[in-house]
Amino acid sequence: MSEQPGDKQTDRSQDDPAAGDPQEKTNDEHAEAEDDRPQDPWAARRELYEHVPAAVGGSLVGGDQTGVSGGNVGGDVVLGTKVEHHYRIGAATHTSGDIPSSELDQLVTECAGYEELVHPLRDQLREKRVLVLCGAPFTGRHSAALMLLRSLDAVPVRAVDPNTPPTALKDEVNSDAHGYLVSDLVTGREKPLRDIDLWALRDVLREKNAYLVITVDLFATLRGVDPVPWVPPSPQAVLRSHLHALVDDPRRERELLALELSQEFLDRDDHQLREAAAFAKALAGHAEGTTTREELAGVGPRLVREQVREWFAGDETQLRDKAFLISLAAFDEAAYALTAELSDTLYAEFQRTEDAGREPRVGIFGTSITTRLRLARAMEYWKEEHTEWGPVRQRVARFQEPRASTEVLREVWTSHPSARPALLAWLRKLAQDGRPLVRTRAALTAAVLAQTDLPSAMALLIEGWAKSKLYRDCLVAANALATAHAVGAPNIPPILRSWCEEEAGPRLRWTAIRAYALVGPRMPDEALEALAKAARTGDDEQEAQHIAESAALLLSDESASVRSRVLRGLVELLRDGPAGRCLTLHAFVLACARADSRLLLRWHAEAASSGPTEDARRLSLLWQTALGDLRYTADALKALAGWVLEADGDPQAERELETLLPTLVASDEDRKRLDHMLGTLRDRRGDGPPAVAHRLMAVL
């Protein structure tokens, strides 16, 4: 396997571009360009397949699936969300006002399961008069606060402006209300919520015989305050209670909950409570006939889009957290440490965009893995990852909703164009990284952008890689184009055809040739035709090697139907002049020698097991032709010898060779050639022919 320059070292381009000696950088770039050579195509394809997420891998391998979400995971009906279901109690206004009693009454109906959850908090609130309730967004803490106040008969409830400074809260509890609520109090380094603020509030509330509940999120700035953690009810309980409030027909409710889509929802426990409320509303609409089954199934994707828009629309999500969300979208199902490392690189690029005159500052500590993953609605788990040093066990992170990664990239690219310069600079750095996984994910991200906005992705990113002087960059472009075609990006085949033309230039042509090896399983006839045309129009020996490698990769595809179509095309090319004959035989012997697990040998045995078949006949024909052509005889015999050595101690391989070898003998010259190969073969210790070679000679 030929290594690409920099595969085992950190890329210098990730350093500060202003640092270092410019002349030294130029010399390094020239040296890298001189050492640059194409990566082994089998290793490159293996890296691509290993490092893409599972959802995309199915679309790449074999060509049997389409779309990023090919092979949808059951149960992803409702996830991700911004639902217009609220009580108008948490809006960031600049005034305070009483919450209508009708909304409190509705809350009691829809949140019937909250009483048991808030009961343990009631005694604390009665004693302290003020309670700080802390929880993650959309876990029902606002509703819990209202239920808690209502359980103490602290009504009416007055909603206090959450932007009120903590030091001024005591001035806001000045009405005749017996209950006060501050939803998502705004805090920060300059205005933390302190214990002294609560002491001042407690005295005022006792005088008025009133109670106050303050809800805060996980990022609130507190000083000396010990908040009460809010443990929410299950989404299933919320779904049932909301559905009962909307339908109020136990029999009909049971029928709705028995639907397949409802069962998929109930089987999961990672939904937000507002999602449960939204799904209950959709179910109620389905019961009334106003919501079709297709619309009910579409609730999930819609909520994912709304959740992603919410993350990036305002200032509620910090810039560093937005960078992490984008990095997680690019490195979904990858190691958390890698995702976090590269998210900080993107964060620095965003800072350069926001304030070009300042040097980026990235905090080293202070980010909680749990808090960050909760914000991203992601999960972590341990997984064995493939590396060039062997498998290693790593902590991996991924979105709970498989569709979230694609939606994040689309949203940032199309709805926030000011983020493009930083995102492009980041992706170019990823393409130069020494780690194969990182380069692969740069290509995958570019593919999603191409699916969303092909002209911009091509002009700003992929075409630049394809024209690079470095094969490493061209390979990233080839991977991006192949993946883009797999996930449904438009017009990729015409792009590859135009780049494969002789006048396109050597690097664009090489990129297209390598891309055909990857995209070919989805269009094998067109790919082989383009490669044959390139072979006829080119006269460079190195390029002919690359073309043959791509054709060999197609012939060793995992899909039997793809291999069969490519085999038929190669046999037809034997009669297509010298260029076609050379391409066919060169690709064939490469596939025999390089395909994993004796693929072509096993293929022949399986094809011949059911009697004479076209595939078996064509494989034998190519073997006979390659053995009889002096330009390929040595390579063909070497491939056969490798299989014989594998058959030493492998009865299955020996049986496969017993099926193949007799079909290769059409004359005494053929028999002598094979006898000589078997008789002069040396075993793995360098001694004489292994015993299996003598048994195979007897078969001949």
N, C-alpha and C positions, 0 to 999 in steps of 0.2 A: 504494500500500500504506500503510495507516494504521499507524503505529508505536504500540506500547504505551508508556506512561510508563516510563522507566527502562531501555528496551531498550539504550541505549548508555552506561549509567553503572552504577557499582557500587552495589548496594543498601545503604542506610544501616542496614537492620536487621541486617546481619552484624556491625556494630560492637558493642562492649560495651553491653548494655542499660542499664547504670547510668550510662553516660557521657552528657554533653550536657545541654542544658536541656530539661526535660520540656515546657515551653510551646512551645519551638521545634519539638520533635518533633510535638506536636499540630497546630501550624500546618502543618507539612510534610505530615502525613497528610491534613488537610483539603484542602490544595492538590492533593495527588495524587488524592484522590477526585473533586475537581471536574474535573480534567483527564482522568480515566480514561474510556476509550471502548473498545468491542470492537475487537480486532485484526481486520484483514481476514481473512475466513474461508478464502480460498484460500491466503493466506500462512501462516495458522495450520496448515492441514492439511499444507502442504508442509514446514513445520518439523517437525511430528510425524513424518512419513514419513522425513525426512532424518536425524533425530537418534535414532531408536530403533535398537538393534542389529539386525543382519541377521536373526537368528533370529525376532525378534518382528515385524519389518517384513513378513515373508511372511504372518503371521497377520492383519495389519491391512489390507493392500492387496488388494482384490479378494475377500476372504473365502473363499479357496480352501483355507486351511490352518487347523489348530487347534492350540493348545498353544504354550507358549514355545519348545519345541524343534521346531516345525514345520520340516520340511526338515532332518532330522538329517544331520550331516556323517559320511560313511563313515569308519570307523576309530576311533570313539569307544567301542569295546567295553569297554576296561579303562583307566580313568584315575581318578585321585583317590583316596586310600585309607587306611584303617587295616586291615591284615590281621593276624589272629592267627597270625602265622608268625614265631617267634622261638626263641632258644636259651636263654632265661632267664639271660642274662648281663648284661643292662643294666638290670635292675630297680633302682629307687631304694630299696633296703633300707638297713639300718643295720648290716649284718654282711658279712663276706667269707667266701667258700667256694670249694672246688675245683669246677671245671666237670666234670661226669661225662664219662668217656672215651667213652661211647656217643654223646654228642652231638658230640664231636670227630670220631668216625668217620663219623657221618652227614653232618657238614659237609664232609668230604673228598669224599664221594660227590656231594653236591648242588652243590658249588662247584668242580668239576673245572677250570674255566677260570681260577681265581684264581692258580694257581701262577706262570704267566708274568707276571701283574701284580704279584705281591708279590716276585718274584725280585730286581728292582733295589733293593728296600728291605732285603733280607736283610743285605747287607754293611754298610749303615749301622747297623742294629740290632746286628750282631755287634761293631762297633767302639765304638758309643756306649752300648750296653747299655739305653738308654731312647730311645724314639721317640714323638713326638707326631704322630698321624695326623689330619689335618683334612679334613672333607668335609661335604657337605650331608646332611640327614637322609635315611635310607632309601636310601643309595647303596652299602650293603654294607661299610662301613668296619669294622664289628664283626667280620664274618666274615673280612675281610682281615686284621685284627689276629690272630685265632686261627690262620689259615693261616700267617701270618708266624712266629708263635711255634712252631708245629708244624714248620715247615721247618727250624728250628734245634734241633729235638728238645727244645724247652723245655717239657716236660710232666712232671708234670701242670701245668695252668694254673689259677691262683687268681684269681677275680674279686674285685676290690677295690671297696668301697663308693664310688660316684661322688660321694657327698656328703662324702667325706673332705677336709678342708682341704688344699690343696697343700703347706703347710708340714709336715703330718703324714703325708704319703705314705711317707716313709722308715721310719716306724714300722710300716707295714702290710706291708712286704716282709720279714717275719720268720719265714716258715714254711719248710718243706723243699721247697717248690715251686721249679721252675726257670723257670717262666713266670708273669708277672702281667699282668692286663688291667684297665684302668680304662675302662669304657665311658661316654662322654659325661660327662667330669669336669665337675662343677658349679663354675663360676668366677663372678666378679663384681668390681665395683670394689673391694670390701673384701677379696676373697680371689682375687687374680689368680694365674695360674700363671707363676712367674718362672724365669729361667735358673738362679738360685741354688738353687731347689728341685730342679731336674734334676741339678745338680752333686752335691748331697748324695745323691740317689738313685743316681747312677752309682757312687759309691764303695761304697755298701752292696751293690749288685748285683754288682760285680766280686768282692767278697769272697765272695759266695755262688754265683758262677758262674751267675747268673740274668739274665733279661731282662724288661723291662717295656714294654708298649705302652699309650699313653694316647690314646684317641680324643676329639676335641672337634668341636663344630659350628662353623659359620661365624661365630657370634656370641661365641665364647669370648674371655675377657679374658686376654691374654698380655702379659708384660713381658720383653722380651729373648729370647723363645723364637721360633725359626724353625720352624714346623710343616711337615711334609711333606704336600703336597696329595695327596688320594686320588683317582685317576682310576678310576672303576668300570668293570666289564665292561658290555657292552651288555645291555639287557633281553632281547633275543632269545637271547643265549647263556645267560642265567640260566633263561629259559623251557625251553630245550632240556635243560639239565643237570638241572633239577628234574624235568622230565617223564621223563627217562631213569631217574632214581632211583626214581620212583614206578611206572613201567610196566615198564621193563626188557625191552622187546620192540621192537627197531628197526623192524620192519615196521608194528606198530600205532602206534608213535610217528610214523612218516611219515604215516600215514593221519590221525591227529589233527591234525598240523601243517598238513595240506592242507585242513582245513575252512575255510569262508569266514570264520568268526569268528576262527580262528587267523591266517589271512592278514591280516585287518584289524589284528590286534594286531602281527604281525611287520612290517607296513608302517610302523609308528610307532616312533620312537626316544626319545620323551619319557616313557615309563612309568617309574615307580619300580621298583626291583628287587623289593620286596615284592609289587608288583602282578603281576610276572612269576611269582613263586612262587605267588601265589593263583590266577592263571589256570592255571598248570600243575596245581595241585591240582584245580581244577574240570574240566580236561580229563581228568585221570586218573579222576575220578568219572564223567565221561561215558563213558569207555572201559569202566568197570565196570558201567554201566547205572544208577548211583545219581544221576546228574545229567542232567536232560533238556536238550534244546537251548534251551528257553525259560529255564531256570535258568542255563545257560551264558551266554546273551545278557544276563541280568539281573545278571551279576557287575559290569559297569561302573557302572550306576546305584547299586548297593549300595555300591561302594567310594567313589563320590563322596560319598554321604551320610556314610560313616564318616570320610572325610578332613575334611569340614566340621565334624563333631562334635568331632573331635580338635583342630581349630584353636581352638574356642571352649570346650571342656570344662574345661581346666585353666589353670595359670599358665605353661605352657611357652611359649605365644605371648604376647608383651608386649601391653599394652593399646593402644599406638600401632599395633602391627602388626595387631591385630584391627580397629581403626578403618580401616586401609588396606584390609583384606580386604572390609569392608562397602562402603567407597567404590568399590572396584574392581567389586563386584557391581552397584552402581548405575550406574557409568560404564564398564562393560565395552565395549571397542572405542572408547573415547574417548581424548583426549590424556592422556598420563601426567601431565604437569604439572598439568592440571586435577584429575585423580583425586587426586594427592598433596596439592594445595592444600586440597581439600574434605575429605580424610581427616583433616587436622590440625584443621579446624573441628569435625569429629565427635569427634576425640580430646579437644578442649577441653570439649565437652558431656559426654563420659564422665567427665572429671575433676570436673566440677561435681556429677555424680551420686555419685561415690565419696566426695568430700569437699566438701560444700557450703560449708564455711567458708573454703576456700582459693581463691585466684585461680588459674585454670588456667595451666599452664606448658607451652608447646610449644617444644621445641628447634628452632632454626633450621637447624642443620647436623647432620651426623653420620649421615644415612640414606643408604645406598648403594642406588642403583637396582637394580643387579644382584642384591644380596643380598635386597632386598625382593621383587623379582619371583620370585626362586627360592623364597623362602618361600611365596609365594602360588601357586606353580606356574603362573605367568603368563609370557607372552612379549611382547616389544615389536617393533614394526615401524613403518615409515614409511607414511603414508597421506595422501591428499589429502582435506582436510575442507572442507565447504561452510560459509561464513560470510557475514554480511551485507556483507562487504567483498570477497567473491569467494573462490575456492578457495585454500587455503593448505596447505602440506605440514607435517605434525606427526608427532611420535613418539607412537604409539598403543600402549596396553597392553590385553591381554585375557587371560582365563583360557585355559589350554591346553584345558581341558574345557568345552565350551559350557554344560553343565548346572550348572556350579559356581556361577554367579552367582545363579541362582534358589534353589539349595540353601542358599547363605549367608544370603540374606534370610529364607528360611523358618526356618532354624535359629535365627537371632538373635531373630526375632519370636515364635516359639512356645516355644522352650526356654529363653530368657533374658529373662523379663519385666522384670527390673530394668533392662535396656537400653532399654526402650521410651521412657521420658521423654526421654532424650538423642536417640534416633533420631527421635522425633516433632519435637523442637525443630529438629533438623538438617534434616529434610525441609521444615518450614515455612520455614526460611531459604532452602533451595534454590528453593522456589516463588516467592520474592520476588527472586531473582537477576536481574540485567539480561541474562543470556545465555540465548538460547532453548534451547540444548542442555541447560543446567542445569535449567531449568524442565521441559523434556520428560522428563528422567530422574527428576525428583521425581515426576512423574505415573506413569511406568513403574514405579518402585519401589512406589508406593502400589498400583498394579494387582496386583503380585505379592503384596503383603500382603493385598489383598482376596481374591485367589484362595486364600490360605492360611487367612485368618480374616476373613471378610467383615464380621461385626458390629463387630468392634473397629476394622478399617480404616475403615469408614464413620463410626462414631461419633467416633473420635479424630482423623481426618484429612480424609477426602474431603468429608464433609458440611460441615465447617467452611469448607473452600475454597468449596464451592458456595453458601454463605450469605454470603460476603464481600461487602462493598460495592464491591470492585474487580473489574472484568471479568477482569483478568489472573488472579486467583485462581480465578474461576469457570471460566476456560478450562483451568487445570490440573486442576480437578475433572472437566471434560468429557473431557479427554484420558485421565485415570486410569480413568474408567468405560468408555470405549471400548476402551482397552487391556485392562482387566480382562476384559471380555467376550471379547476376541480370544484371551486366554490361558486361558480356561475358567473364570473365576470364576462362581459361581452367582448367579442372581436379578437380574442387571443389567437385563434388559428390564422386569420389574415396577417396579424402582426408577425407571427413566426414565419409565414411564407415569404413575406417581404424581406425579413431579415436574413433569410436563407439564400437570397439571391446574391450572386457574385459581387454586384456593385454596391451592396450594403456595407461592405467593409469587413475585415477579418474578425473583429471582436463581436460585432453584432451577429455575424454569421456563426461564429463559434457558440454564442449564447443560444441561438435558435437550434443549432445541432444538438446541444446538450439538453435543451428544454424538450425537444422531441422525444428523447429517451424517457422523460418523466411524464409528459402529457400523452404520449403515444398510446398507453393502454385505453384511453378514452376515445381515440380515433386512430387505430393502428394502420389502416389502409392509407390514410392521408399522410401520416407520419413517415411511413416507409417510402411512399412516393416522393415526399419532399427530400428525404435523405438520399434516395437514388438520384434525384435531379442534382443535388449538391455534389454527389460523387462524379456525375458526368461533366459538370461544369468546372470542377476544381482540378488543379494539377499539383497541389502541395501534398507531399507524402505525410507530413504530420497531421494535416487536416483529414486525409483519407483514414488515418488511424482513428481520429475522433469520430468520424462518421460511422466507421465499422463498430466502434464501441457502443454508440447509441443504438444501432440496429441490433447488436448482440444483447443489449439490455432489454429491448423489446421482445426478443426471442426467448428471454429467460424470465418473462413476467410471471407473476403468481397465478394469473388467470389462464386456465387451459384454453378458453375460447380465443383470448388475445394471442396466445402462442400459436394456435392453429392458423389463424389468419395471417400472422407474420410469416410463418413457415411457408404457407402457400405463396405469399408474395415474393419471398426470397427465391423459391424454386422458379417462379416465372422470370425473375431477374437474371437467372443463369443464361437465358437466351437473349438478353437485352444488351448485347455487345460486351466488350472487355470491361468497361467500368461496372456494369451490373454484375458480371461474373465475379470480379474481384471483391466487390462489396459483399456479395452473398457468401463466398467462401471464407473471407476474412472474418465476417460477423459470426459465421457458424462455428469456426474453430475457437474464436474468443468465447462464445457462449458455452461451448463444451468444456473449455478449460476453466472458466471463471464462475459459471452459475453455481449457486449454493446447492449442497446436498445431492450432487450428481443428477441435477434436474433433468437434463436432456436424456441421460441414460434411463432414468426411471420412466420418463415420458414414453420412450420407445417401447419399453417393456409393457407398459400399461396399454399402449395403442395396439401392440401385437398380440396381447393376451386374448382379445376378442376376435381373432382372425385377421386376415389381411385388411388393413385400413389405409386410407390416404395418408394420414399422419405418419404411420410406420413406414410406408413406401417412400414418402418424401424425405424422412430422416435418413433412411438407408441410402437414398440417392445422393444426398448431400455428403454423407460420409464417403461413399465410393468416389465421388467427384473430387473431394478434398484430398483423399489419399492418393488419387491418381494425378493430381496437379503438383508438379515439383515445387511450386512456390509455397504450398501449404502442407505438403506431405509431412515434413518434420514436426510442425505444430500439431497436426492432427494425431500423429503417432504419440506425441508427448501427452496429449489430452487422454488418449486411450490408456497409456501407461499409468497415468495418475489414477484412473478408475481401477485398473488391475491392482495397484498397490492398496487402494481402499478396500478392494474385495478380499484381500488377505485377512482372514478372520471375520469377514462379513458375508455370511451365506446369501443374504438377499442380493447384495451387489454382484456376487458371483453368478447367481441365477439370471440376473439382468444382462450380464455380459454374455452368458451362454445363449441368450436370445438374440443379442445384437450381432456378435462376431460372425456367425455363418452368413448373415445377410450382406456382409461387406466383401464376400469372396465372389467375384465374377470371373476370375481368371487365375491361372497358376501364379502369375505375378503378384496378384493380391494376396494369395495364400502365403507365398514366400515372404512378402513384406511383413505380414502379421506374425508369422512364425519367427522371423528374425527379431521383431520387437519383443515378443514374449521370451524368446530364448536368451536374449542379451540383457533382459531387465534385471536390475539389482534391487534387492529388498531394502528396507529402511535402514538396515545396519551396514549396507554396502556389500553384502555377500552376494551369492548367486541368486538366480531367479527364485521367487517364493513358490511354494507348493501350488498355489492357485494358478500360477502361470503354466505349469506343466499340465494341470487339468484342463485349462482352456485350450492348450495346444492339441490335446486329444479331441476336444470338441471340433476343432478346425480340421 
